[in-house]
Amino acid sequence: MTISLKKRWVASDGWRGREVPVNAVAGAADTGSWDDSPCPSNVATAELNEAKGILKKAGIRYRTTWGTTSNIFCIHRYVVVAEEDVPQASQLVAEFVRQQRERLYLLYAL
């Protein structure tokens, strides 16, 4: 099973948007480690690690990658799985996000 990092552009309007890996199942915005970062790197890392732990426990292989956004101060970080694992991995991550919504700050399911 190959984990493809191929990306597609998702537009938010006529000129803004972001790159999203085709087989991403989780993501988090990351605006760096500055004192005023609304999406701090350490929070993005911790929450993505939780999603990866769910996948690892289920025996699903994953890779991490990132994509650009139209905001020069922000990237999006992603957890990507093999195409055949997307349905199960998406369900696991979505359920985790639903259960932990009050606690999670940046993590979202795709």
C-alpha positions in Angstrom: 0.0 0.0 0.0 1.5 3.3 -1.1 0.7 6.5 0.7 0.4 9.2 -1.9 1.1 12.8 -1.0 -0.6 14.1 -4.1 -2.4 17.4 -3.3 -5.4 19.3 -4.8 -6.2 23.0 -4.5 -9.4 23.8 -2.4 -10.6 27.3 -3.1 -12.2 29.4 -0.4 -13.1 32.1 -2.8 -11.9 33.4 -6.2 -8.3 33.8 -5.2 -7.8 32.2 -1.8 -7.5 28.6 -0.7 -5.2 25.9 0.4 -3.5 22.7 -0.8 -5.0 19.5 0.7 -3.6 16.0 0.2 -6.0 13.8 -1.6 -5.9 11.1 1.1 -5.7 13.3 4.2 -7.8 12.2 7.1 -6.8 14.8 9.7 -5.4 18.3 9.6 -4.5 21.3 11.7 -3.5 24.9 11.0 -0.1 26.0 12.1 1.0 29.6 12.5 4.3 29.0 14.1 5.7 29.4 17.6 5.4 33.1 18.1 3.8 34.4 21.3 0.8 35.7 19.4 0.3 32.7 17.1 -3.4 31.8 17.0 -2.6 28.3 15.9 0.6 27.4 17.8 2.9 24.7 16.4 3.1 22.8 19.7 -0.7 22.5 19.9 -0.9 21.4 16.2 1.8 18.8 16.8 0.2 17.5 20.0 -3.3 17.2 18.4 -2.0 15.6 15.2 0.0 13.1 17.3 -3.3 12.1 19.0 -4.9 11.4 15.6 -1.8 9.4 14.6 -2.1 7.4 17.8 -5.6 6.4 17.0 -4.5 5.2 13.5 -1.5 3.4 14.9 -3.7 1.6 17.4 -5.9 0.5 14.5 -2.9 -0.8 12.5 -3.3 1.9 9.8 0.0 3.3 8.4 0.2 7.0 7.9 2.5 9.8 6.8 2.5 13.5 7.7 2.8 16.4 5.3 1.9 20.0 4.9 0.3 22.3 2.4 0.4 26.0 1.7 -2.4 28.4 2.2 -3.2 31.9 0.9 -2.2 33.2 4.4 1.6 33.7 4.4 1.7 33.2 8.1 -0.1 29.8 8.1 0.5 26.3 6.8 -1.8 23.4 7.2 -0.4 20.1 8.5 -2.0 16.8 7.6 -2.1 13.1 8.4 -2.3 11.1 5.2 -3.1 7.4 4.7 -3.2 4.9 1.8 -6.2 5.3 -0.5 -7.7 2.0 0.6 -7.5 3.0 4.3 -9.2 6.4 3.9 -12.8 5.2 4.8 -11.8 3.5 8.0 -9.2 6.1 9.0 -11.6 9.0 8.3 -14.3 7.3 10.4 -11.8 6.8 13.3 -10.5 10.3 13.3 -14.0 11.9 12.8 -15.3 9.9 15.8 -12.3 11.0 17.9 -12.8 14.7 17.0 -16.5 14.4 17.8 -15.8 12.9 21.2 -13.0 15.4 22.1 -14.4 18.5 20.5 -14.6 20.5 23.7 -10.9 19.8 24.4 -9.4 20.0 20.9 -8.3 23.4 19.6 -6.9 22.9 16.1 -7.4 19.3 15.0 -10.1 18.6 12.4 -11.2 15.5 10.5 -11.3 15.4 6.7 
